[in-house]
Amino acid sequence: MSTQPAQDIRLLNERIQQESAFVDALLQQAGLVVVGQKMMIERLMIGLITGGHVLLEGVPGLAKTLTVKTLAECLQLSFKRIQFTPDLLPADLVGTQIYQPQSGAFTVKKGPLFANLILADEINRAPAKVQSALLEAMQERQVTIGDQTFPLPDPFLVMATENPIEQEGTYPLPEAQVDRFMLKVKVGYPTRAEELLIMDRVAEKTMPKLSAVVTPEQVLRAQKVVSEIYIDPKVKEYIVSIVLATRDPASHGLKDLTGYIEYGASPRATIYLNLAARAHAFLRHRGFVTPEDIKAIAYDVLRHRVALTYEAEAENLTSEKVIQRILEKIEVP
């Protein structure tokens, strides 16, 4: 009997290796255009194969738009970029009804949300009504125009960006809306070597022609198989311990964090840690999750779900530092 689970995991491993074969080809193809930013590409792929939306935070000029556009080309998926501005209306996203005088009827003109990959640039520049329209589409995977409801294409992934420095004229996303994003990824600057390569590529003005290396069917298959990746009960307990430590640090040996956390991560964090860890294992061609998978994606799943008090800000304590303390303290199975 004891060999049966091991046999099952071996078979699952082989299946995952076959289904995830496209990952390396995709990373290699994207690397022809995007210099560095491997972590951002991986996080977008985690979002894609789990159906979880991604919030990218970084200063302008870090290839966020280029990366999403490149992924869309490699994946044979439709792509739309929406620049969020203060005068944007919900109809500018979802579409509207147009009156036809000849027939006396209304026809539906679908908006840019009807694409597989949506880049919502500077989401915090649009008013609450527009943000709500986008977030409803993210949650329900459908939009209503007039009295008709239309399903959004599958796969459907929203990647929203926000600029962390220029806050003038912005409408910060409420916590409940930020919680809808599976991952919040901080996009960093390139290294010295990457910066030199970027400079040379732009100066030469020779952008490589990309090949579509992955079909939408492969992505949909990956979405199905990723839910079968094995998570040991001890690893599940580890996930729950991490999330509970954000809510009640004192009970987990973290008395020094008491008074610094206003509220901890919601149950969505538990669900998304589980899902994202499976996808992280999938990208590494593994049929099982390790604690290292949890640690690798914990910051992106939790950083926007842990709200700190004014005391924490006064002490220069960030959500990243809190997560780091929790990961150091919780015993690894």
Rosetta silent file (secondary structure, phi, psi, omega in degrees, C-alpha in Angstrom):
SEQUENCE: MSTQPAQDIRLLNERIQQESAFVDALLQQAGLVVVGQKMMIERLMIGLITGGHVLLEGVPGLAKTLTVKTLAECLQLSFKRIQFTPDLLPADLVGTQIYQPQSGAFTVKKGPLFANLILADEINRAPAKVQSALLEAMQERQVTIGDQTFPLPDPFLVMATENPIEQEGTYPLPEAQVDRFMLKVKVGYPTRAEELLIMDRVAEKTMPKLSAVVTPEQVLRAQKVVSEIYIDPKVKEYIVSIVLATRDPASHGLKDLTGYIEYGASPRATIYLNLAARAHAFLRHRGFVTPEDIKAIAYDVLRHRVALTYEAEAENLTSEKVIQRILEKIEVP
SCORE:     score description
SCORE:     0.000 S_00000001
   1 L     0.000  -37.788 -173.838    0.000    0.000    0.000 S_00000001
   2 L   -66.724  -22.536 -179.423    2.774    2.445    0.893 S_00000001
   3 H   -81.361  -16.344 -175.782    4.200    2.340   -2.634 S_00000001
   4 H   -60.321  -51.102  178.963    0.879    3.386   -4.191 S_00000001
   5 H   -59.749  -40.164  178.977    1.100    7.164   -3.446 S_00000001
   6 H   -61.381  -41.086  177.934    4.748    7.193   -4.593 S_00000001
   7 H   -62.858  -44.311  179.870    3.674    5.444   -7.819 S_00000001
   8 H   -61.398  -43.799 -179.094    0.869    7.983   -8.295 S_00000001
   9 H   -65.357  -36.645  179.158    3.229   10.914   -7.752 S_00000001
  10 H   -63.865  -44.153  178.749    5.726    9.424  -10.231 S_00000001
  11 H   -64.486  -41.122  178.749    3.004    9.137  -12.892 S_00000001
  12 H   -63.710  -41.472  177.884    1.774   12.657  -12.083 S_00000001
  13 H   -57.356  -46.082 -179.486    5.345   13.957  -12.344 S_00000001
  14 H   -62.361  -41.304 -179.502    5.701   12.458  -15.828 S_00000001
  15 H   -64.946  -43.624  179.855    2.386   13.970  -16.895 S_00000001
  16 H   -63.098  -39.759  179.547    3.331   17.417  -15.539 S_00000001
  17 H   -61.498  -37.947  177.650    6.684   17.260  -17.353 S_00000001
  18 H   -68.409  -49.027 -175.220    4.842   16.633  -20.634 S_00000001
  19 H   -68.173  -28.276 -177.214    2.191   19.310  -20.073 S_00000001
  20 L   -95.934   10.644 -178.217    4.729   21.916  -18.895 S_00000001
  21 L   -59.930  -28.155 -177.526    7.151   21.372  -21.774 S_00000001
  22 H   -70.516  -18.603 -173.071    5.990   24.664  -23.339 S_00000001
  23 H   -59.208  -48.766 -177.742    7.225   26.718  -20.351 S_00000001
  24 H   -64.417  -39.462  178.703   10.908   26.719  -21.337 S_00000001
  25 H   -63.756  -38.650 -179.987   10.083   27.538  -24.976 S_00000001
  26 H   -67.603  -45.250  178.791    7.910   30.432  -23.816 S_00000001
  27 H   -62.900  -40.205 -179.650   10.561   31.850  -21.468 S_00000001
  28 H   -65.496  -42.331 -178.827   13.210   31.530  -24.176 S_00000001
  29 H   -67.357  -44.023  179.096   10.997   33.260  -26.763 S_00000001
  30 H   -63.914  -34.677  179.672   10.007   36.077  -24.392 S_00000001
  31 H   -65.241  -17.386  176.545   13.690   36.538  -23.497 S_00000001
  32 L   -68.043  -28.565 -176.728   14.408   37.489  -27.120 S_00000001
  33 L  -107.355  -47.294 -176.506   12.481   40.730  -26.595 S_00000001
  34 L   -92.101  122.631  179.118   12.318   41.336  -22.832 S_00000001
  35 L   -87.539  125.448 -179.331   15.704   41.746  -21.137 S_00000001
  36 L    67.267 -145.575  177.951   15.722   40.276  -17.607 S_00000001
  37 L    52.815   32.428  179.446   12.427   40.500  -15.680 S_00000001
  38 H   -61.224  -38.321 -178.605   12.238   36.686  -15.526 S_00000001
  39 H   -63.384  -41.787  179.021   10.433   36.892  -12.191 S_00000001
  40 H   -63.850  -42.991  179.181    7.747   39.176  -13.637 S_00000001
  41 H   -61.418  -43.686  179.130    7.248   36.829  -16.626 S_00000001
  42 H   -61.664  -42.494 -179.187    6.974   33.834  -14.266 S_00000001
  43 H   -66.214  -36.981  177.137    4.414   35.601  -12.069 S_00000001
  44 H   -65.359  -37.560  177.859    2.318   36.512  -15.116 S_00000001
  45 H   -68.100  -36.657  175.502    2.444   32.861  -16.198 S_00000001
  46 H   -60.605  -43.830  176.945    1.356   31.777  -12.691 S_00000001
  47 H   -59.901  -42.490 -176.347   -1.599   34.158  -13.054 S_00000001
  48 H   -65.873  -43.564 -174.731   -2.397   32.767  -16.489 S_00000001
  49 H   -87.512   -3.338  173.519   -2.405   29.076  -15.542 S_00000001
  50 H  -112.038   -9.102 -177.674   -4.348   29.618  -12.306 S_00000001
  51 L    75.648   18.621  179.897   -6.783   32.225  -13.660 S_00000001
  52 L   -99.469  137.003 -176.628   -5.612   34.715  -11.017 S_00000001
  53 L   -81.306  156.187 -171.852   -5.183   38.396  -11.864 S_00000001
  54 E  -125.370  133.921  174.972   -1.908   40.224  -11.291 S_00000001
  55 E  -106.932  121.191 -179.085   -1.148   43.733  -10.014 S_00000001
  56 E  -103.887  126.075  177.883    2.250   45.050  -11.120 S_00000001
  57 E  -116.294  124.402  179.552    3.821   47.883   -9.138 S_00000001
  58 L  -177.206  158.337 -179.504    6.843   49.660  -10.541 S_00000001
  59 L   -68.494  160.790  179.696    8.123   52.959  -11.863 S_00000001
  60 L   -62.148  150.567  173.872    7.543   53.761  -15.567 S_00000001
  61 L    90.757   14.093 -177.987    9.933   52.297  -18.133 S_00000001
  62 L  -102.412   22.241  173.951   10.456   48.824  -16.634 S_00000001
  63 L    68.930   27.959  179.091    9.000   46.935  -19.642 S_00000001
  64 H   -65.995  -49.674 -179.674    5.672   46.078  -17.990 S_00000001
  65 H   -63.882  -44.877 -178.932    3.653   46.781  -21.162 S_00000001
  66 H   -59.440  -40.865 -178.378    6.291   45.172  -23.401 S_00000001
  67 H   -64.095  -46.167 -178.847    6.302   41.998  -21.266 S_00000001
  68 H   -65.679  -42.064  179.414    2.529   41.539  -21.376 S_00000001
  69 H   -63.578  -41.132  179.311    2.407   42.262  -25.124 S_00000001
  70 H   -62.879  -44.703  177.883    5.263   39.799  -25.726 S_00000001
  71 H   -58.534  -43.705 -179.540    3.489   37.079  -23.729 S_00000001
  72 H   -59.797  -41.730  179.242    0.320   37.604  -25.760 S_00000001
  73 H   -65.368  -43.204 -178.888    2.264   37.186  -29.025 S_00000001
  74 H   -68.366  -25.331 -174.213    4.014   34.016  -27.832 S_00000001
  75 H   -99.693    1.126 -176.928    0.725   32.549  -26.594 S_00000001
  76 L    56.139   39.944 -179.940   -1.424   33.341  -29.652 S_00000001
  77 L  -113.846  152.573  178.019   -3.816   35.241  -27.399 S_00000001
  78 L   -76.666  145.873 -173.337   -5.621   38.528  -28.035 S_00000001
  79 E  -135.050  135.059  175.348   -4.226   41.510  -26.137 S_00000001
  80 E  -134.605  135.454  175.365   -5.636   44.936  -25.281 S_00000001
  81 E  -107.811  128.367  179.479   -3.968   47.768  -23.410 S_00000001
  82 E  -117.329  119.523  176.981   -6.262   50.248  -21.636 S_00000001
  83 E   -86.796  115.263 -178.425   -4.757   53.501  -20.373 S_00000001
  84 L   -81.228  129.973 -179.638   -6.705   54.489  -17.264 S_00000001
  85 L  -135.350  161.607 -178.067   -7.395   58.227  -16.949 S_00000001
  86 L   -61.534  -23.244 -177.762   -9.639   60.315  -14.649 S_00000001
  87 L   -96.399    8.908  179.928  -12.206   60.902  -17.456 S_00000001
  88 L   -69.543  144.268  178.541  -12.615   57.206  -18.337 S_00000001
  89 L  -115.103  154.877  178.181  -16.161   55.774  -18.170 S_00000001
  90 H   -54.402  -36.473 -179.907  -17.266   52.164  -17.491 S_00000001
  91 H   -63.299  -25.736  177.554  -18.639   51.991  -21.070 S_00000001
  92 H   -66.970  -19.400  178.734  -15.091   52.677  -22.340 S_00000001
  93 H   -96.438  -53.621 -169.860  -14.144   49.286  -20.893 S_00000001
  94 H   -86.674  -27.289 -177.274  -17.155   47.021  -21.316 S_00000001
  95 E   115.068 -177.726 -175.122  -18.752   48.550  -24.424 S_00000001
  96 E  -152.441  172.980  175.146  -22.044   50.215  -25.177 S_00000001
  97 E  -100.681  134.212 -178.794  -25.278   50.053  -27.169 S_00000001
  98 E  -115.602  131.487 -179.064  -25.439   52.058  -30.404 S_00000001
  99 E   -80.749  130.502  177.308  -28.732   53.150  -31.943 S_00000001
 100 E  -104.085  106.073 -176.244  -29.158   52.290  -35.646 S_00000001
 101 L   -60.346  -33.733 -177.678  -31.584   54.827  -37.213 S_00000001
 102 L   -60.673  -45.624 -175.711  -32.159   52.644  -40.313 S_00000001
 103 L   -97.884  -14.560 -177.402  -33.511   49.686  -38.341 S_00000001
 104 L    71.768   17.208 -178.894  -34.612   51.568  -35.221 S_00000001
 105 E  -116.539  165.548  175.832  -32.770   48.968  -33.095 S_00000001
 106 E   -99.423  137.159  172.950  -29.778   49.036  -30.780 S_00000001
 107 E  -114.997  152.701 -177.524  -26.619   47.074  -31.575 S_00000001
 108 E   -93.350  128.779  172.968  -23.938   46.182  -29.079 S_00000001
 109 E  -110.345  111.927 -176.679  -20.408   47.459  -29.561 S_00000001
 110 E   -72.984  144.928 -179.627  -18.090   45.442  -27.331 S_00000001
 111 L   -87.717 -177.958 -176.166  -15.333   47.246  -25.459 S_00000001
 112 L   -67.976  -10.306  178.932  -11.628   46.410  -25.127 S_00000001
 113 L   -66.011  -16.318 -177.690  -12.284   44.062  -22.173 S_00000001
 114 L   -83.373   64.950  176.116  -13.179   41.350  -24.695 S_00000001
 115 L  -143.815  164.044 -179.482   -9.620   40.051  -25.054 S_00000001
 116 L   -73.061  -44.463 -179.458   -7.628   37.250  -23.406 S_00000001
 117 E  -116.164  123.930  179.764   -4.954   39.467  -21.865 S_00000001
 118 E  -114.246  126.461  172.133   -5.855   42.921  -20.569 S_00000001
 119 E  -104.781  109.545  178.981   -3.238   45.412  -19.491 S_00000001
 120 E   -94.532   93.551 -173.872   -4.919   48.012  -17.275 S_00000001
 121 E   -77.201  128.372  179.109   -2.244   50.700  -17.226 S_00000001
 122 L    53.231   59.771 -176.635   -2.186   52.933  -14.133 S_00000001
 123 H   -57.190  -29.020 -177.180   -5.411   51.488  -12.728 S_00000001
 124 H   -80.624    6.614  175.640   -5.312   53.969   -9.825 S_00000001
 125 H   -91.649  -10.785 -177.767   -5.791   56.926  -12.213 S_00000001
 126 L   -98.477  150.132  179.315   -9.439   56.031  -12.923 S_00000001
 127 L   -68.260  168.884 -172.451  -12.391   56.845  -10.631 S_00000001
 128 H   -56.931  -37.761 -178.371  -14.115   54.213   -8.478 S_00000001
 129 H   -58.952  -41.899 -177.588  -16.927   53.499  -11.013 S_00000001
 130 H   -72.178  -42.539  177.629  -14.426   52.402  -13.668 S_00000001
 131 H   -59.362  -41.280  179.913  -12.357   50.378  -11.203 S_00000001
 132 H   -64.026  -40.145  179.701  -15.570   48.630  -10.078 S_00000001
 133 H   -62.151  -42.223  179.584  -16.518   47.793  -13.682 S_00000001
 134 H   -67.415  -45.984 -176.045  -13.115   46.199  -14.250 S_00000001
 135 H   -68.109  -29.841  175.465  -13.099   44.333  -10.940 S_00000001
 136 H   -66.385  -42.686  178.607  -16.628   42.996  -11.560 S_00000001
 137 H   -62.556  -39.463  178.972  -15.469   41.633  -14.914 S_00000001
 138 H   -62.161  -41.359 -175.251  -12.458   40.050  -13.172 S_00000001
 139 H   -76.884  -47.716 -172.424  -14.665   38.371  -10.570 S_00000001
 140 H   -89.029  -17.299 -176.048  -17.644   37.306  -12.696 S_00000001
 141 L    58.229   30.966  176.419  -15.787   36.695  -15.999 S_00000001
 142 E  -157.035  159.754  176.446  -18.723   38.362  -17.741 S_00000001
 143 E  -133.612  154.147  178.289  -20.053   41.856  -18.442 S_00000001
 144 E  -112.291  125.457  176.059  -23.542   43.277  -18.892 S_00000001
 145 E  -120.283  114.821 -173.702  -24.242   45.763  -21.688 S_00000001
 146 L    67.312 -122.625  178.461  -27.817   47.070  -21.581 S_00000001
 147 L  -109.699   15.134 -179.812  -29.922   44.028  -20.704 S_00000001
 148 E  -110.071  141.204  177.227  -27.567   41.481  -22.273 S_00000001
 149 E  -109.799  132.435 -178.112  -24.839   39.539  -20.475 S_00000001
 150 E  -121.206  129.716  175.321  -21.748   38.466  -22.391 S_00000001
 151 E   -72.732  146.500  176.467  -19.141   35.946  -21.190 S_00000001
 152 L   -85.198  156.818 -176.446  -15.515   37.084  -21.457 S_00000001
 153 L   -63.325  160.308  179.322  -13.065   34.943  -23.468 S_00000001
 154 L  -122.751  126.818   -0.911  -11.217   32.032  -21.876 S_00000001
 155 L   -71.807  155.852  178.012   -8.441   32.332  -20.769 S_00000001
 156 L  -134.105  121.319 -176.489   -9.026   35.833  -19.378 S_00000001
 157 E  -138.448  129.464  176.442   -6.351   37.593  -17.351 S_00000001
 158 E  -103.292  126.370  171.677   -6.102   41.173  -16.115 S_00000001
 159 E  -115.731  111.952 -177.926   -2.687   42.631  -15.420 S_00000001
 160 E  -103.301  146.153  176.812   -3.023   46.030  -13.815 S_00000001
 161 E  -118.282  149.583  170.562   -0.132   48.425  -13.213 S_00000001
 162 E  -140.817  145.586 -177.648    0.267   51.193  -10.685 S_00000001
 163 L   -92.993  121.412 -174.045    3.017   53.748  -10.265 S_00000001
 164 L   -77.859  -10.931 -173.503    4.309   53.824   -6.658 S_00000001
 165 L  -102.483  -44.951 -173.853    5.781   57.334   -6.777 S_00000001
 166 L   -92.661   97.512 -174.352    3.437   59.775   -8.478 S_00000001
 167 L   -99.466   -1.985 -179.669    0.264   59.754   -6.387 S_00000001
 168 L   -68.628  132.129  178.394   -1.134   63.148   -7.445 S_00000001
 169 L    73.272   24.551  178.557   -4.483   62.790   -9.220 S_00000001
 170 L  -111.803  160.352  176.997   -4.866   59.101   -8.351 S_00000001
 171 L  -118.577   94.281 -175.523   -7.701   57.141   -6.776 S_00000001
 172 L   -55.294  141.104  179.963   -6.036   54.501   -4.562 S_00000001
 173 L   -69.235  129.258  175.722   -7.590   51.053   -4.865 S_00000001
 174 L   -61.872  152.874 -176.669   -9.651   50.136   -1.774 S_00000001
 175 H   -55.927  -40.442 -177.782   -8.308   47.156    0.189 S_00000001
 176 H   -63.194  -31.731  179.300  -11.316   44.984   -0.754 S_00000001
 177 H   -79.463  -39.126  178.037  -10.575   45.573   -4.445 S_00000001
 178 H   -60.921  -33.830 -178.702   -6.831   45.001   -4.131 S_00000001
 179 L   -62.683  -20.981  179.766   -7.676   41.668   -2.452 S_00000001
 180 L   -70.729  -20.970  178.920   -9.202   40.479   -5.754 S_00000001
 181 L   -80.058  129.179 -179.816   -5.733   40.375   -7.292 S_00000001
 182 L   -64.375  -45.959 -176.593   -4.072   37.033   -6.752 S_00000001
 183 E  -126.812  141.929  167.891   -0.548   38.488   -6.856 S_00000001
 184 E  -117.183  111.998 -172.884    0.952   41.914   -6.290 S_00000001
 185 E  -105.471  127.750  174.735    4.368   41.926   -7.954 S_00000001
 186 E   -90.681  119.025 -176.757    6.972   44.594   -7.320 S_00000001
 187 L   -92.844  122.547 -175.708    8.892   45.149  -10.545 S_00000001
 188 L   -98.571  174.078  178.136   12.514   46.087   -9.944 S_00000001
 189 L   -73.383  154.880  175.697   15.247   47.793  -11.967 S_00000001
 190 L   -72.204  162.531  176.298   17.459   45.751  -14.333 S_00000001
 191 L   -76.453  174.006 -179.996   21.015   44.777  -13.399 S_00000001
 192 H   -58.585  -47.339 -178.991   24.067   46.535  -14.871 S_00000001
 193 H   -63.409  -40.481  179.725   24.555   43.839  -17.546 S_00000001
 194 H   -66.376  -38.274  179.694   20.836   43.928  -18.438 S_00000001
 195 H   -61.693  -41.974  177.991   20.908   47.732  -18.666 S_00000001
 196 H   -62.568  -42.678 -179.768   23.793   47.553  -21.192 S_00000001
 197 H   -64.800  -41.547  177.711   21.905   44.969  -23.244 S_00000001
 198 H   -59.791  -45.241 -178.485   18.730   47.119  -23.231 S_00000001
 199 H   -60.524  -44.132 -179.221   20.752   50.126  -24.434 S_00000001
 200 H   -65.897  -43.335 -177.845   22.317   48.130  -27.284 S_00000001
 201 H   -63.303  -44.012 -177.820   19.024   46.598  -28.406 S_00000001
 202 H   -68.268  -38.626  180.000   17.198   49.924  -28.508 S_00000001
 203 H   -64.551  -38.173 -178.574   20.121   51.614  -30.325 S_00000001
 204 H   -75.086  -22.535 -179.785   20.185   48.880  -32.980 S_00000001
 205 L    55.873   33.942  178.349   16.388   49.123  -33.433 S_00000001
 206 L  -117.045   95.358  178.080   16.258   45.454  -34.378 S_00000001
 207 L   -87.870  126.944  179.947   13.462   43.721  -32.526 S_00000001
 208 L   -62.028  148.607  175.976   13.444   39.951  -33.086 S_00000001
 209 L   -81.168  125.239 -176.503   10.377   38.459  -34.761 S_00000001
 210 L   -86.299  146.915  174.097    8.518   36.395  -32.196 S_00000001
 211 L  -105.032  145.754  175.250    7.049   32.959  -32.856 S_00000001
 212 L   -80.883  101.056 -172.361    3.813   31.781  -31.315 S_00000001
 213 L   -93.809  -11.018 -177.267    5.224   28.833  -29.339 S_00000001
 214 L  -132.213  138.942  177.537    2.135   28.028  -27.253 S_00000001
 215 L   -95.228  155.683  175.770   -1.478   27.520  -28.284 S_00000001
 216 H   -57.266  -30.784  179.459   -4.457   28.694  -26.187 S_00000001
 217 H   -64.332  -38.353  178.317   -5.431   24.996  -25.871 S_00000001
 218 H   -64.012  -37.789  178.579   -2.116   24.254  -24.122 S_00000001
 219 H   -65.303  -44.685 -179.445   -2.809   27.065  -21.644 S_00000001
 220 H   -65.281  -35.904  176.147   -6.318   25.718  -20.930 S_00000001
 221 H   -65.554  -41.377  178.970   -4.883   22.201  -20.479 S_00000001
 222 H   -61.900  -38.806  178.856   -2.284   23.602  -18.065 S_00000001
 223 H   -60.829  -36.534 -179.711   -5.101   25.290  -16.084 S_00000001
 224 H   -74.013  -45.000 -172.523   -6.785   21.881  -15.670 S_00000001
 225 H   -74.539  -26.020 -176.960   -3.669   19.865  -14.805 S_00000001
 226 H   -65.446  -27.538  179.613   -2.239   22.390  -12.326 S_00000001
 227 L   -74.213  -12.067  179.873   -5.115   21.659   -9.922 S_00000001
 228 L   -91.910   -8.870 -179.016   -4.004   18.001   -9.816 S_00000001
 229 L   -60.117  136.530 -171.286   -0.496   18.803   -8.539 S_00000001
 230 E   -78.591  132.144  171.835    0.031   17.056   -5.206 S_00000001
 231 L  -122.422  119.855  178.895    0.224   19.005   -1.933 S_00000001
 232 L   -64.349  143.837  178.461    1.152   17.020    1.166 S_00000001
 233 H   -53.252  -34.201  179.307   -1.158   17.616    4.196 S_00000001
 234 H   -66.213  -35.232  178.558    1.876   18.943    6.134 S_00000001
 235 H   -71.035  -35.102  175.650    2.486   21.555    3.412 S_00000001
 236 H   -63.205  -42.182  177.350   -1.210   22.531    3.589 S_00000001
 237 H   -61.356  -38.191  179.556   -0.807   22.999    7.354 S_00000001
 238 H   -61.601  -43.622  177.998    2.264   25.154    6.640 S_00000001
 239 H   -59.831  -48.364 -177.855    0.197   27.414    4.346 S_00000001
 240 H   -64.187  -39.031  178.811   -2.534   27.824    6.984 S_00000001
 241 H   -61.516  -41.300  179.920    0.054   28.542    9.719 S_00000001
 242 H   -62.309  -46.478 -178.111    1.582   31.345    7.621 S_00000001
 243 H   -66.568  -42.639 -179.750   -1.819   32.968    6.993 S_00000001
 244 H   -65.657  -31.837  178.596   -2.953   32.617   10.631 S_00000001
 245 H   -65.838  -24.975  176.568    0.327   34.178   11.799 S_00000001
 246 H   -74.724  -23.057 -178.149   -0.615   37.361    9.895 S_00000001
 247 H   -92.424  -36.525 -176.709   -3.871   37.531   11.907 S_00000001
 248 L  -139.052   75.396 -174.734   -2.610   36.500   15.335 S_00000001
 249 H   -61.597  -33.640 -176.764    1.183   36.803   15.469 S_00000001
 250 H   -60.578  -38.058 -179.296    1.395   36.366   19.270 S_00000001
 251 H   -69.844  -13.115 -178.539   -0.028   32.808   19.084 S_00000001
 252 H  -113.174   26.376  176.532    2.738   31.880   16.632 S_00000001
 253 L    74.637   22.954 -177.949    5.675   33.089   18.706 S_00000001
 254 L  -122.302   53.761 -177.906    5.744   36.555   17.101 S_00000001
 255 H   -60.910  -28.598 -178.664    4.822   38.772   20.052 S_00000001
 256 H   -65.400  -17.019  179.162    7.135   41.494   18.690 S_00000001
 257 H   -92.860   -7.476  179.742    4.682   41.993   15.774 S_00000001
 258 L   -62.867  133.268 -178.895    1.669   42.544   18.059 S_00000001
 259 L    91.204  -10.200  179.887    0.307   46.044   17.591 S_00000001
 260 L  -101.859  -21.099 -179.573    1.925   46.426   14.177 S_00000001
 261 E  -102.746  116.623 -179.812   -0.608   44.435   12.080 S_00000001
 262 E   -71.583  -50.653  169.800   -3.985   46.173   11.713 S_00000001
 263 E  -150.666  149.509 -175.145   -5.542   43.166   10.028 S_00000001
 264 L   -89.860 -169.713 -175.567   -4.130   40.004    8.531 S_00000001
 265 L   -72.771  144.550  179.611   -4.619   38.141    5.284 S_00000001
 266 L   -79.385  170.778  176.560   -8.114   37.012    4.245 S_00000001
 267 H   -58.232  -21.518  175.188   -9.038   33.389    3.376 S_00000001
 268 H   -58.192  -32.967 -179.602   -8.311   34.345   -0.252 S_00000001
 269 H   -62.280  -41.199  178.811   -4.635   34.314    0.787 S_00000001
 270 H   -62.522  -46.907 -179.412   -4.895   30.635    1.803 S_00000001
 271 H   -61.231  -47.515 -175.410   -6.589   29.726   -1.480 S_00000001
 272 H   -72.307  -32.152  174.769   -4.110   31.708   -3.588 S_00000001
 273 H   -62.276  -42.241  178.136   -1.020   30.435   -1.719 S_00000001
 274 H   -61.959  -52.393 -177.375   -2.190   26.910   -2.500 S_00000001
 275 H   -63.602  -48.057 -176.871   -2.943   27.666   -6.168 S_00000001
 276 H   -66.239  -34.436  177.743    0.143   29.786   -6.840 S_00000001
 277 H   -65.428  -39.599  176.225    2.431   27.210   -5.180 S_00000001
 278 H   -61.588  -44.842  179.919    1.016   24.519   -7.500 S_00000001
 279 H   -65.299  -36.723  178.336    1.635   26.765  -10.512 S_00000001
 280 H   -62.531  -41.068  176.414    5.172   27.521   -9.258 S_00000001
 281 H   -65.790  -39.866  179.485    5.845   23.757   -9.121 S_00000001
 282 H   -59.288  -43.419  179.945    4.310   23.378  -12.613 S_00000001
 283 H   -64.148  -20.769  177.899    6.738   25.963  -14.040 S_00000001
 284 L  -102.344   16.661  175.089    9.542   23.805  -12.618 S_00000001
 285 L    60.035   35.843 -179.339    8.071   20.643  -14.216 S_00000001
 286 L  -113.908  144.346  179.414    7.195   19.095  -10.834 S_00000001
 287 L   -95.587    9.702 -179.612    4.043   17.192   -9.896 S_00000001
 288 E  -144.491  155.149 -177.423    4.260   18.071   -6.188 S_00000001
 289 L   -97.489  138.473  174.941    4.591   21.216   -4.057 S_00000001
 290 L  -112.235  162.162  175.603    7.534   21.846   -1.710 S_00000001
 291 H   -57.486  -27.294  178.901    7.778   24.442    1.109 S_00000001
 292 H   -65.022  -33.738  175.899   10.214   26.327   -1.161 S_00000001
 293 H   -62.164  -41.914 -179.861    7.357   26.915   -3.627 S_00000001
 294 H   -62.642  -48.001 -178.278    5.335   28.481   -0.790 S_00000001
 295 H   -62.120  -37.357 -176.478    8.233   30.720    0.277 S_00000001
 296 H   -64.425  -36.038 -174.915    8.916   31.790   -3.319 S_00000001
 297 H  -106.074   -1.933 -175.826    5.409   33.151   -3.910 S_00000001
 298 H   -58.395  -42.312 -177.398    4.460   34.152   -0.320 S_00000001
 299 H   -62.798  -43.086 -176.627    5.542   37.799   -0.721 S_00000001
 300 H   -70.675  -30.072  179.907    3.517   38.299   -3.933 S_00000001
 301 H   -80.625  -33.708 -169.882    0.383   36.671   -2.448 S_00000001
 302 H  -101.186  -22.758 -169.364    0.564   38.383    0.963 S_00000001
 303 L   -59.620  -30.372 -179.689    2.118   41.853    0.547 S_00000001
 304 L   -97.601    6.213 -178.933   -1.211   43.518   -0.374 S_00000001
 305 L  -112.546   -4.285  178.854   -3.214   41.492    2.158 S_00000001
 306 L  -109.520  109.249 -179.294   -1.360   42.466    5.330 S_00000001
 307 E   -95.773  130.620 -176.350   -2.384   45.956    6.508 S_00000001
 308 E  -101.064  158.295  179.535   -0.058   47.615    9.007 S_00000001
 309 L   -84.510  171.741  176.844   -0.810   50.147   11.765 S_00000001
 310 H   -62.777  -32.131  179.094    0.546   53.699   12.019 S_00000001
 311 H   -61.651  -40.438 -179.914    2.975   52.411   14.664 S_00000001
 312 H   -63.736  -42.361  178.940    4.469   50.029   12.101 S_00000001
 313 H   -64.017  -38.699  178.591    4.921   52.882    9.608 S_00000001
 314 H   -63.550  -32.979  179.720    6.554   54.982   12.331 S_00000001
 315 L   -87.388    5.619 -179.310    8.968   52.108   12.983 S_00000001
 316 L    61.636   34.904  179.840    9.659   51.849    9.219 S_00000001
 317 L   -95.764  124.845 -179.278    8.185   48.340    9.214 S_00000001
 318 L  -103.931  165.882  178.015    6.889   47.202    5.809 S_00000001
 319 H   -63.299  -32.643  177.965    4.574   44.306    4.932 S_00000001
 320 H   -61.685  -42.005 -179.813    7.600   42.605    3.286 S_00000001
 321 H   -66.921  -37.049  177.600    9.516   42.707    6.585 S_00000001
 322 H   -63.677  -46.245  179.692    6.503   41.292    8.433 S_00000001
 323 H   -61.757  -41.175  179.182    6.194   38.431    5.903 S_00000001
 324 H   -59.851  -44.574  178.817    9.929   37.769    6.204 S_00000001
 325 H   -61.733  -41.344 -179.377    9.643   37.510   10.012 S_00000001
 326 H   -65.128  -44.314 -179.421    6.698   35.115    9.686 S_00000001
 327 H   -65.313  -33.310  177.893    8.521   32.883    7.169 S_00000001
 328 H   -69.794  -34.214 -172.813   11.575   32.796    9.436 S_00000001
 329 H   -86.358  -41.679 -175.872    9.492   31.834   12.477 S_00000001
 330 L   -68.074  130.114 -177.022    6.975   29.293   11.132 S_00000001
 331 L   -68.143  132.169 -179.438    8.475   25.820   11.190 S_00000001
 332 L   -83.112  130.408 -178.825    9.060   24.355    7.734 S_00000001
 333 L   -69.701    0.000    0.000    7.630   20.819    7.331 S_00000001
